[in-house]
Amino acid sequence: MNIQGKDLIVLRLKMKNKNISIKALLTLITSVFLIQLITGSTFGQARSNNYERITIVGETANKGVYDPAIEYNRDGSVGWLVYSALESPDDRRNLLPVPKTIATHLAKSTDNGKTWEFISELNPSAEATVTINGKTIKGVWWNEVPTLVHDPDDPGREWKLFWHKYFARPKPYFRFPVFAKGNIIRVPQYMWIAYKYAKTPEELATAKEVILFGAGKLPVAPYKAEHNLNEIISWPEAKAYSEPGSLYNDGV
């Protein structure tokens, strides 16, 4: 390739402009983050006053609660809330921490959602080990994004819980950039959509867990899903599924 002097000048200008664009983008992202952190608004849009923070009486998760899903009984007198409860030891609660455990918790309301009371832990987040290619890996079972549905037409199994369960290797801090290899903490060979059912929401805490949906040949042994969701939806390339949703309508 024969590059002339004028071509080098153009190339340098392009590279310089590219660097300027990257710096400008990073500056913009940082500015937006700081504005959001300090004022609670982004680009002048004030935080809405139409929302209230839900306080769950008796909840002690020290890294917060996420992924709320609400379901009421048939007459609407009692509301049930399932959610992800995140916890970390005190020595890990620093800038950008990764939680050590993620469990599914249950709360109850008898005043149309004005107040909520913690009831129990439905899916504990337990330490364990798994084996991949002959190598033993230490980690924790995480339970996320639960969804609860009331099915009055299924006696003894009226309350059904679905969630995403997977094996994770929690780490105290993220590395930068965000997609650095050290940040990959989920183990896709051991993840699935799990399912429980019981007569009452409280009884879900002791109900048998079912590995309901997997993706292709996943999860690997000794675990096996009852259904390969790739075949059901004709999507053979999928490696994992998350964010399940549930709805009861006219017997279905």
C-alpha positions as CSV (number, residue, x, y, z in Angstrom):
1,M,0.0,0.0,0.0
2,N,1.4,3.4,-1.0
3,I,0.4,6.0,1.5
4,Q,1.2,9.6,0.5
5,G,1.8,12.5,2.9
6,K,-1.7,13.9,2.5
7,D,-3.2,10.5,3.2
8,L,-1.3,10.3,6.5
9,I,-2.6,13.7,7.5
10,V,-6.2,12.6,6.7
11,L,-5.6,9.4,8.7
12,R,-4.3,11.3,11.7
13,L,-7.2,13.6,11.6
14,K,-9.7,10.7,11.5
15,M,-7.9,9.0,14.4
16,K,-7.9,12.3,16.3
17,N,-11.6,12.9,15.7
18,K,-12.3,9.3,16.8
19,N,-10.5,9.9,20.1
20,I,-12.3,13.1,20.6
21,S,-15.6,11.4,20.0
22,I,-14.8,8.6,22.5
23,K,-13.8,11.2,25.1
24,A,-16.9,13.2,24.5
25,L,-19.1,10.1,24.8
26,L,-17.4,9.1,28.1
27,T,-17.8,12.7,29.4
28,L,-21.5,12.7,28.5
29,I,-22.1,9.3,30.2
30,T,-20.3,10.4,33.3
31,S,-22.2,13.7,33.4
32,V,-25.6,11.9,33.1
33,F,-24.6,9.5,35.9
34,L,-23.6,12.3,38.2
35,I,-26.8,14.3,37.5
36,Q,-28.9,11.2,38.2
37,L,-27.0,10.5,41.4
38,I,-27.1,14.0,42.8
39,T,-30.5,15.3,41.6
40,G,-32.5,12.2,40.9
41,S,-33.3,13.4,37.4
42,T,-31.9,12.9,33.9
43,F,-31.9,15.7,31.3
44,G,-34.2,17.9,33.3
45,Q,-36.9,15.2,33.9
46,A,-37.7,15.3,37.5
47,R,-38.3,12.2,39.5
48,S,-42.1,11.5,39.4
49,N,-44.1,12.1,42.5
50,N,-46.6,9.5,41.5
51,Y,-44.6,6.7,43.0
52,E,-44.0,5.6,46.5
53,R,-41.2,3.5,47.9
54,I,-42.4,0.1,49.2
55,T,-41.2,-0.7,52.7
56,I,-41.4,-4.4,53.6
57,V,-41.7,-4.6,57.4
58,G,-39.4,-7.3,58.7
59,E,-37.2,-7.5,55.6
60,T,-33.5,-7.5,56.4
61,A,-31.7,-8.0,53.0
62,N,-28.8,-5.6,53.3
63,K,-28.4,-5.1,49.5
64,G,-32.0,-4.3,48.7
65,V,-35.0,-6.0,47.1
66,Y,-35.7,-6.3,43.4
67,D,-37.9,-8.0,40.7
68,P,-41.3,-7.5,42.5
69,A,-44.3,-9.5,41.3
70,I,-47.7,-9.2,42.9
71,E,-50.7,-11.6,42.9
72,Y,-54.0,-11.3,44.8
73,N,-56.3,-14.0,46.0
74,R,-59.6,-14.6,44.3
75,D,-61.6,-12.0,46.2
76,G,-58.8,-9.5,46.3
77,S,-58.6,-9.3,50.1
78,V,-55.0,-10.5,50.4
79,G,-52.0,-9.5,48.2
80,W,-48.8,-11.5,47.9
81,L,-45.5,-10.1,46.8
82,V,-42.6,-12.2,45.6
83,Y,-39.2,-10.6,45.0
84,S,-35.4,-11.0,44.9
85,A,-33.6,-10.3,48.2
86,L,-29.9,-9.5,47.8
87,E,-27.4,-9.8,50.6
88,S,-23.6,-9.5,51.1
89,P,-21.3,-9.6,54.1
90,D,-20.5,-6.2,55.5
91,D,-16.9,-6.4,54.2
92,R,-18.1,-6.6,50.6
93,R,-20.5,-3.7,50.8
94,N,-18.4,-1.2,48.9
95,L,-18.4,0.6,45.6
96,L,-20.0,-1.5,42.8
97,P,-20.3,-4.7,44.9
98,V,-21.7,-8.0,43.6
99,P,-24.1,-9.6,46.1
100,K,-23.2,-12.9,47.6
101,T,-26.7,-14.3,47.8
102,I,-30.0,-13.8,45.9
103,A,-33.0,-15.4,47.4
104,T,-36.7,-15.4,46.7
105,H,-38.8,-13.8,49.5
106,L,-42.5,-13.6,50.2
107,A,-44.4,-10.6,51.6
108,K,-48.1,-10.1,52.4
109,S,-50.6,-7.2,52.3
110,T,-54.1,-7.0,53.7
111,D,-54.8,-3.3,52.9
112,N,-54.6,-3.3,49.1
113,G,-50.8,-2.8,49.0
114,K,-50.5,0.1,51.4
115,T,-48.3,-1.9,53.7
116,W,-46.3,-5.1,53.3
117,E,-45.0,-7.6,55.8
118,F,-42.2,-10.1,55.2
119,I,-43.5,-13.6,55.6
120,S,-40.8,-16.1,54.6
121,E,-37.9,-17.1,52.3
122,L,-39.2,-19.3,49.5
123,N,-36.0,-20.1,47.7
124,P,-32.8,-19.9,49.7
125,S,-29.5,-19.0,48.1
126,A,-27.2,-21.7,49.2
127,E,-23.4,-22.2,48.7
128,A,-22.5,-25.3,46.6
129,T,-20.0,-26.7,44.1
130,V,-20.5,-27.8,40.5
131,T,-18.2,-29.6,38.1
132,I,-17.4,-28.4,34.6
133,N,-15.0,-30.3,32.4
134,G,-13.7,-32.2,35.4
135,K,-13.0,-29.0,37.3
136,T,-14.8,-28.3,40.6
137,I,-16.2,-24.7,40.9
138,K,-17.3,-23.1,44.2
139,G,-20.2,-20.8,44.1
140,V,-23.8,-20.0,45.2
141,W,-27.2,-20.8,43.8
142,W,-29.0,-17.6,42.8
143,N,-32.8,-17.2,42.5
144,E,-34.0,-14.2,40.5
145,V,-37.0,-12.6,38.7
146,P,-39.8,-14.6,40.4
147,T,-43.4,-14.6,39.2
148,L,-46.4,-15.8,41.2
149,V,-49.8,-16.8,39.8
150,H,-53.1,-17.9,41.5
151,D,-54.8,-20.8,39.7
152,P,-58.1,-21.4,41.6
153,D,-59.0,-24.3,39.2
154,D,-56.2,-26.5,40.3
155,P,-57.1,-27.9,43.8
156,G,-54.1,-28.3,46.0
157,R,-51.8,-26.5,43.6
158,E,-53.6,-23.2,43.5
159,W,-50.4,-21.1,43.9
160,K,-47.6,-21.5,41.4
161,L,-44.2,-19.9,41.5
162,F,-41.8,-19.6,38.5
163,W,-38.3,-18.1,38.6
164,H,-34.8,-18.1,37.1
165,K,-32.3,-20.3,39.0
166,Y,-28.7,-20.5,38.2
167,F,-25.2,-21.2,39.6
168,A,-23.0,-18.1,40.2
169,R,-19.5,-17.3,41.3
170,P,-20.0,-14.0,43.3
171,K,-17.1,-11.6,43.3
172,P,-16.6,-8.6,45.6
173,Y,-16.0,-6.0,42.8
174,F,-16.6,-5.5,39.1
175,R,-13.6,-5.1,36.9
176,F,-13.5,-2.4,34.2
177,P,-14.4,-2.5,31.4
178,V,-17.8,-3.9,32.4
179,F,-17.5,-6.9,30.1
180,A,-14.1,-7.9,31.4
181,K,-13.6,-11.7,31.7
182,G,-13.4,-11.5,35.5
183,N,-17.0,-10.2,35.6
184,I,-18.5,-13.3,34.1
185,I,-20.1,-14.7,37.3
186,R,-23.0,-16.7,35.9
187,V,-22.5,-20.3,34.9
188,P,-24.8,-21.0,31.9
189,Q,-24.3,-24.8,32.1
190,Y,-26.3,-24.7,35.3
191,M,-29.3,-22.4,34.8
192,W,-33.0,-23.0,34.2
193,I,-36.6,-21.8,34.8
194,A,-37.7,-23.4,38.0
195,Y,-41.2,-24.1,39.3
196,K,-43.0,-24.8,42.5
197,Y,-46.7,-25.2,43.4
198,A,-48.6,-25.4,46.7
199,K,-52.1,-24.9,48.2
200,T,-51.1,-21.6,49.8
201,P,-48.3,-19.1,49.2
202,E,-46.7,-19.8,52.6
203,E,-46.4,-23.5,51.7
204,L,-44.2,-22.7,48.7
205,A,-41.3,-22.4,51.1
206,T,-41.3,-26.2,51.6
207,A,-42.7,-27.2,48.2
208,K,-40.7,-29.4,45.8
209,E,-38.6,-27.5,43.2
210,V,-39.1,-28.6,39.6
211,I,-36.5,-27.9,36.9
212,L,-39.2,-26.9,34.4
213,F,-37.5,-25.4,31.3
214,G,-34.0,-25.7,30.0
215,A,-32.3,-24.6,26.7
216,G,-31.2,-27.4,24.4
217,K,-28.9,-29.7,26.2
218,L,-28.7,-27.4,29.2
219,P,-28.6,-27.7,32.1
220,V,-25.9,-30.4,32.2
221,A,-25.9,-33.5,34.4
222,P,-26.8,-34.3,37.1
223,Y,-29.6,-31.8,36.4
224,K,-32.2,-32.3,33.7
225,A,-35.2,-30.1,32.7
226,E,-38.6,-31.5,32.1
227,H,-39.0,-29.5,28.9
228,N,-36.6,-28.2,26.3
229,L,-37.9,-24.7,25.6
230,N,-35.9,-24.5,22.4
231,E,-38.1,-27.2,20.9
232,I,-41.3,-25.7,22.1
233,I,-40.7,-22.2,20.6
234,S,-38.5,-23.5,17.7
235,W,-35.5,-21.5,18.6
236,P,-32.5,-24.0,18.6
237,E,-29.8,-21.3,19.1
238,A,-31.0,-20.2,22.6
239,K,-28.6,-20.9,25.4
240,A,-30.7,-19.7,28.4
241,Y,-34.0,-18.2,29.4
242,S,-34.9,-15.7,32.1
243,E,-37.6,-13.2,33.2
244,P,-40.5,-15.6,33.3
245,G,-44.1,-14.2,33.5
246,S,-47.3,-15.9,34.5
247,L,-51.1,-15.2,34.0
248,Y,-54.3,-17.0,34.8
249,N,-57.3,-16.4,32.7
250,D,-60.5,-18.4,32.4
251,G,-59.0,-21.7,33.4
252,V,-55.8,-21.3,31.5
